[in-house]
């Protein structure tokens, strides 16, 4: 089951394996935030509650007023 990751950036980075793309690290999401992107981080856990995978998704805020409702 996928869940939203709500921890700190340093905790997110520690979940990533050493062969991850740079775009999955928190510094990339933080950099893109300044350009109008929103970061969504998700983790997927197994039935035994082990983390199977994690992904960082960037969403472009085209119409910022829609997100402030």
C-alpha positions in Angstrom: 0.0 0.0 0.0 1.3 3.5 -0.9 1.5 6.1 1.8 2.5 9.8 1.8 5.9 10.3 3.4 5.7 13.1 6.0 9.1 12.9 7.5 12.1 15.2 7.2 14.2 15.6 4.1 17.2 13.9 5.7 15.0 10.9 6.6 13.8 10.7 3.0 17.4 10.7 1.7 18.4 7.9 4.0 15.6 5.7 2.5 17.1 5.9 -0.9 19.6 3.4 -2.2 23.0 4.6 -3.5 22.0 4.0 -7.2 19.0 6.3 -7.2 18.6 9.0 -9.7 19.5 12.5 -8.4 15.9 13.6 -9.1 14.7 11.4 -6.2 16.7 13.1 -3.5 15.3 15.9 -1.4 17.6 18.6 -2.6 16.1 18.2 -6.1 12.6 18.6 -4.8 13.6 21.6 -2.7 15.4 23.2 -5.7 12.4 22.7 -8.0 10.0 24.1 -5.3 11.6 27.6 -5.9 10.6 27.2 -9.6 6.9 26.6 -8.8 6.9 22.8 -8.3 5.2 20.9 -5.5 6.9 17.8 -4.1 5.0 14.6 -3.3 6.9 11.8 -1.6 5.4 8.3 -1.4 6.5 5.0 0.1 5.2 1.6 -0.5 5.3 -1.0 2.3 5.0 -4.7 2.3 2.5 -6.6 4.4 5.2 -7.0 7.0 5.6 -3.2 7.1 9.0 -3.2 5.4 9.6 -0.4 2.9 9.6 -1.8 -0.6 10.1 1.3 -2.7 9.8 5.1 -2.5 9.2 7.7 -5.1 9.4 11.5 -5.3 6.9 13.1 -7.7 7.0 16.7 -8.8 3.8 18.5 -9.7 3.9 21.8 -11.5 1.8 24.5 -9.9 0.4 26.1 -13.1 -2.5 27.8 -11.4 -1.4 28.5 -7.9 -4.7 30.0 -6.8 -6.3 26.6 -7.3 -4.0 25.0 -4.7 -4.8 27.6 -2.0 -8.5 26.8 -1.6 
